[in-house]
Amino acid sequence: MLADDRIVGSVERVFHLKKAPMTGTLPPHLLAALAEATRPRVFRKGEMLMREGERVAANHFVIEGRLALSRGGRLLDRAEPGAAIGALGILANTPSPIDASAEIDTLTLELDADTCFDLLEDHFGILRHFLREITARIIEGWRRVAPGTPTALPRIVPRAVPQATRDLDLVERMFYLRQVAPFGQSSIDALAEMARALHEVHFEPGARLWSEGEDARHVVLVVAGSVECASRDGFLLDAGPGAPLGSLESMAGVPRWYTADVTAPLTGLSAEIEVLFDVLEDNSDMALSQLRTMSEWLLALTQQLAEQSLAEPEPAPA
């Protein structure tokens, strides 16, 4: 039986955090900061860590024992040492989609929500790392959505789009950004800094923004017009106003995963991704909002892929 006062030292915490998918590749100094922010928790057999439909209070890194993960009373999966649960729920500020209970006596490293956000505000490197990991998973998930099926991502289309007959001034750029996730709740100062970091671009139909496989170093926020995004493996999307084209792969640090061709006169706001990261580092609220939006996207995609998997017919016996 696990002792309630089980001591888990700093070195052991780092060792276990390196096993978790989203934290394992953190640089050593950031991994050490994360380890210091956690505390060991023992859960006895049958004890609940989180409940379906309730706010996620903490992220748990499983280091001993086993958790049962269920929805609607039906077992979905088990979490064993090396697994982590709860992070996306905290970051997206959404209710837990599952119940998590100790199937046997279980020891975790707990990172509660308040401590997690304090850590992200104090260490932008951790926040950026999480953005990279989450956006990479969004790309992976989006490419698994059945061709022709609309994705379940939250809408990002602005309620109103500035006229594209002339270059937008600073106020018009800020007005536009205010209506696009994740900038809606940002301060005026943060919006102004982001607006100044962007430069306006225009493209005629037939222009190619980039090709699949190219390095991803800049983002284009679509103000007006449309862009066809298509990949060799069947991904197809018609992106219009509000679409943050190129943001996922630029944040993830992976090559372009689709070719982007302009299909209607395009006005956009563009910037190198490192410039945008500089703005996010200066404005923690905007950075946390960006992380929340990406976490919401990943949760929505994860749910859609789970439903898609359940709907797929069983393969015929050989």
Secondary structure, DSSP 8 states (H G I E B T S, - for coil): ---TT----HHHHHHHHTTSTTTTTS-HHHHHHHHHH-EEEEE-TT-EEE-TTSB--EEEEEEES-EEEEETTEEEEEE-TT-EESHHHHHHT-B-SSEEEESS-EEEEEEEHHHHHHHHHH-HHHHHHHHHHHHHHHHHHHTTS-TT----------SS----SS---HHHHHHHHHTSTTSTT--HHHHHHHHHH-EEEEE-TT-EEE-TTS---EEEEEEEEEEEEE-TTS-EEEE-TT-EETHHHHHHT----SEEEEEEEEEEEEEEHHHHHHHHHH-HHHHHHHHHHHHHHHHHHHHHHHHHHHHS------
